């Protein structure tokens, strides 16, 4: 039996907060139907009124129904956008959300869509996530919320909150996995050409991005290249060649720019990526080690323990048994 997913839309929404999750569920439905597994999801957009809404970017969306006529929903998703950050708009849906909440299995916010749920008082006392730029503001305006500013997404009971745009897709992949298992979620991710499966607890602001933000020279391209080739040999000589420097000059310039040597940076990036991959169900230490450039699991284990203070197996067991986010 298909699950009906509702998407609340309003003037001033962020189009990608809507379209990204919508297409994620649409692809899941298409893949499930092509395998004769039935229709996975029915998707419906819900507006305050029946007239079209205008996104921040100017794109228009016409709702399928209104809050007064909306059918029963398995899951309700609220995208972000400056429109919902207005108290008068968020206030208009508060009563509706309060009425809907007891009979809706999952209520989900993308980015600042959290304002809708917060104004309704549905998140009081709960752990939540939102876009890093709005985390402090949310904390001030809704002091009863337990904001986790770095998490990509957080589940607390039947409420799911996430950071911006891309994190919304991460969350929807997690919801698909909840509903139909990891195989369909993996196939959807591959169809969308996205990275699966970023754990909810992973930081919004990745290590490669942190380094790129601090650099506007050719090193920014090297950082991105390293992140995409962690399983390969990443010697100082190779990296220097790609940056068109001698190895010695490259090492000196890199250290001046980032405060670490190229080798230290590569190891840190490998360890951070390994930590994320260890959280994926059924991953093995050997597979993770090889995927981030270690041919020997024992060398990898020693490097991991040196950086994080526990073995890869111990970390994985700890993460999977106590992690708060999905």
C-alpha positions in Angstrom: 0.0 0.0 0.0 1.4 3.4 -1.0 2.2 6.1 1.5 0.8 9.6 0.9 3.5 12.3 1.4 2.2 15.9 1.7 4.3 19.0 0.9 3.2 22.2 2.4 3.9 25.1 0.0 3.7 28.9 0.6 4.8 32.2 -0.9 8.5 32.7 -0.3 9.5 29.1 -0.1 12.9 27.9 -1.2 12.3 26.0 -4.4 15.0 23.4 -3.9 13.8 22.6 -0.4 10.6 21.5 -2.1 11.8 20.0 -5.4 14.7 18.1 -4.0 12.7 16.0 -1.5 9.7 15.8 -3.9 11.9 14.3 -6.7 13.6 11.9 -4.2 10.3 10.3 -3.4 9.2 10.5 -7.0 12.2 8.5 -8.1 11.6 6.0 -5.3 8.1 5.5 -6.6 9.2 5.1 -10.2 11.9 2.5 -9.3 9.5 0.6 -7.1 6.8 0.6 -9.8 9.2 -0.6 -12.5 10.0 -3.7 -10.4 6.3 -4.4 -9.9 6.5 -3.7 -6.2 3.5 -1.5 -6.3 3.4 2.3 -5.9 5.7 3.4 -3.1 4.3 6.9 -2.6 1.6 9.3 -3.6 2.7 12.9 -3.6 0.5 15.9 -3.0 1.2 19.6 -2.5 -0.9 21.5 0.1 -1.3 25.3 0.2 -3.1 27.8 2.4 -5.3 28.6 -0.6 -5.8 27.1 -4.1 -3.9 29.9 -5.9 -0.3 29.5 -7.1 2.5 30.4 -4.7 5.7 32.1 -5.7 9.1 30.8 -4.5 11.9 33.1 -3.4 13.5 32.5 -6.9 10.2 33.5 -8.7 9.2 30.0 -9.7 5.4 29.4 -9.3 3.8 26.3 -7.8 0.1 25.5 -7.8 -1.0 23.4 -4.9 -3.0 20.2 -5.5 -5.2 20.9 -2.5 -5.5 23.3 0.5 -5.1 22.8 4.3 -8.9 22.8 4.5 -9.3 19.9 2.0 -6.1 18.0 2.5 -6.5 14.2 2.7 -5.0 12.0 5.4 -1.2 12.0 5.2 1.4 9.5 6.2 4.1 12.1 6.2 4.0 15.9 6.0 7.1 17.8 4.7 7.5 21.5 5.3 10.2 23.2 3.1 12.1 26.3 4.3 12.0 29.8 2.9 11.7 33.4 4.1 7.9 33.3 3.8 7.5 30.8 6.7 9.9 32.9 8.8 7.1 35.5 9.0 5.1 35.0 12.2 1.8 35.7 10.4 2.4 33.0 7.9 3.6 30.4 10.4 0.8 31.3 12.7 -1.8 30.5 10.0 -0.8 26.9 9.9 -0.2 26.3 13.6 -3.8 25.2 14.4 -3.8 22.9 11.3 -0.5 21.3 12.3 -1.6 20.8 15.8 -4.8 19.0 14.6 -2.8 17.0 12.0 0.1 15.9 14.2 -1.7 13.1 16.2 -2.8 11.4 13.0 0.3 11.9 10.9 3.1 9.4 11.3 6.0 11.7 10.5 6.3 15.5 10.4 9.4 16.7 8.6 11.0 20.1 8.2 13.6 21.1 5.7 16.0 23.9 6.7 13.9 26.8 8.1 10.7 24.9 7.6 11.3 24.2 11.3 9.5 27.5 11.9 6.1 26.0 11.1 6.5 23.2 13.6 8.1 25.5 16.2 5.3 28.1 16.1 2.8 25.3 16.6 4.7 24.2 19.8 5.2 20.7 18.4 9.0 20.7 18.9 9.1 22.0 22.5 11.6 19.9 24.5 12.7 18.1 21.4 16.1 17.8 19.7 16.2 19.6 16.3 18.4 20.6 13.5 18.3 23.5 11.0 20.6 25.3 8.6 23.7 26.4 10.5 23.1 30.1 9.6 19.7 30.1 11.5 20.7 27.8 14.5 21.4 30.7 16.9 18.2 32.6 15.8 16.1 29.5 16.3 17.6 29.0 19.8 16.8 32.6 20.7 13.2 32.6 19.4 12.3 29.1 20.6 14.3 28.5 23.8 12.4 25.3 24.5 14.0 23.6 21.5 17.2 21.6 21.9 19.0 22.8 18.8 21.9 20.7 17.4 23.5 23.2 15.1 25.9 20.9 13.3 23.7 17.8 12.5 22.5 17.2 9.0 19.2 15.9 10.3 17.7 14.7 13.6 14.9 12.4 14.5 13.0 12.9 17.8 10.0 10.7 18.0 7.8 11.3 14.9 9.5 14.6 14.2 12.3 15.0 11.7 14.3 18.2 11.2 17.1 18.9 8.8 19.6 21.4 7.6 19.3 23.1 4.2 18.6 21.7 0.7 21.1 18.8 0.3 20.5 17.7 3.8 16.8 17.5 3.0 17.7 14.9 0.3 19.8 13.0 2.8 16.9 12.9 5.2 14.4 11.8 2.6 16.7 8.9 1.6 16.7 7.9 5.3 12.9 8.0 5.3 12.8 5.8 2.2 15.1 3.4 3.9 12.8 3.4 7.0 9.9 2.5 4.7 11.3 0.1 2.2 14.8 -0.8 3.2 18.3 0.1 2.2 18.2 -1.4 -1.3 15.6 1.1 -2.6 17.3 4.0 -0.8 20.7 3.1 -2.4 19.1 2.8 -5.8 17.4 6.2 -5.5 20.7 7.7 -4.4 22.5 6.2 -7.4 19.7 7.5 -9.7 20.1 11.0 -8.2 23.9 10.7 -8.3 24.2 11.7 -4.6 26.4 10.5 -1.8 24.7 7.8 0.3 24.5 7.6 3.1 25.5 10.6 5.1 24.6 9.9 8.8 22.4 12.6 10.4 25.1 13.3 12.9 27.6 14.3 10.3 28.7 17.9 10.3 26.9 20.3 7.8 30.2 22.1 7.1 32.5 19.4 5.7 36.3 19.4 6.1 36.9 19.9 2.4 34.5 22.9 2.3 36.1 24.4 5.4 39.5 24.4 3.6 38.1 25.6 0.4 36.4 28.6 2.1 39.8 29.6 3.4 41.4 29.5 0.0 40.8 31.2 -3.3 43.9 30.0 -5.1 44.6 26.7 -7.0 44.7 24.8 -3.7 40.9 25.0 -3.5 40.7 22.7 -6.6 43.3 20.4 -5.1 41.2 20.0 -1.9 38.1 19.0 -4.0 40.2 16.6 -6.0 41.6 14.9 -2.8 38.1 14.5 -1.4 37.0 12.7 -4.5 40.0 10.4 -4.7 40.6 9.2 -1.1 41.0 5.6 -2.2 44.0 6.4 -4.4 47.7 7.1 -3.7 47.9 10.7 -2.6 51.6 11.4 -2.2 53.0 14.9 -1.8 54.7 14.5 -5.2 51.4 13.7 -6.9 49.6 16.6 -5.3 52.4 19.0 -6.1 52.4 17.9 -9.7 48.7 18.6 -10.0 49.2 22.0 -8.5 52.1 22.7 -10.8 54.6 23.2 -8.0 57.8 21.4 -6.9 57.1 19.0 -4.0 59.1 21.2 -1.5 57.5 24.5 -2.6 54.1 22.9 -2.6 54.6 21.6 1.0 55.7 25.0 2.2 52.8 26.9 0.5 50.2 24.4 1.6 51.4 24.5 5.3 51.3 28.3 5.2 47.8 28.3 3.8 46.2 25.7 6.0 48.5 25.2 9.0 49.1 21.5 8.3 51.2 19.5 5.8 49.6 17.9 2.8 50.1 14.4 4.4 48.4 15.6 7.6 45.5 17.0 5.7 45.1 13.8 3.7 45.1 11.6 6.8 42.6 13.9 8.6 40.2 13.8 5.6 40.6 10.1 5.3 39.8 9.6 8.9 36.7 11.9 8.8 35.4 10.0 5.8 36.1 6.7 7.4 34.2 7.7 10.5 31.2 8.5 8.3 31.4 5.2 6.3 31.7 3.1 9.5 28.2 4.3 10.4 26.8 2.7 7.3 25.0 -0.6 8.2 26.9 -3.8 7.3 30.1 -2.0 6.4 33.3 -3.8 7.3 36.5 -2.3 8.7 38.4 -3.8 5.8 36.1 -2.3 3.2 36.1 1.1 4.8 39.9 1.0 5.1 40.4 0.2 1.4 37.8 2.8 0.4 39.8 5.6 2.0 43.2 4.5 0.8 44.5 2.0 3.3 45.6 -1.4 1.9 46.1 -2.8 5.4 43.3 -2.8 7.9 45.7 -2.9 10.8 47.5 0.2 9.7 44.1 1.8 9.3 43.0 0.7 12.7 46.1 2.2 14.4 45.6 5.5 12.5 41.9 5.6 13.5 42.6 4.9 17.1 45.4 7.4 17.2 43.0 10.2 16.0 39.8 9.2 17.7 40.9 7.3 20.8 39.0 4.1 20.0 39.2 1.3 17.4 37.0 1.3 14.3 34.9 -1.6 15.6 34.4 0.2 18.9 33.4 3.4 17.2 30.9 1.7 14.9 29.3 -0.2 17.8 29.1 3.0 19.8 27.7 5.1 17.0 25.1 2.5 16.0 23.9 2.0 19.6 23.9 5.6 20.9 23.7 8.0 17.9 20.8 10.4 18.4 20.1 11.4 14.8 18.7 8.9 12.3 
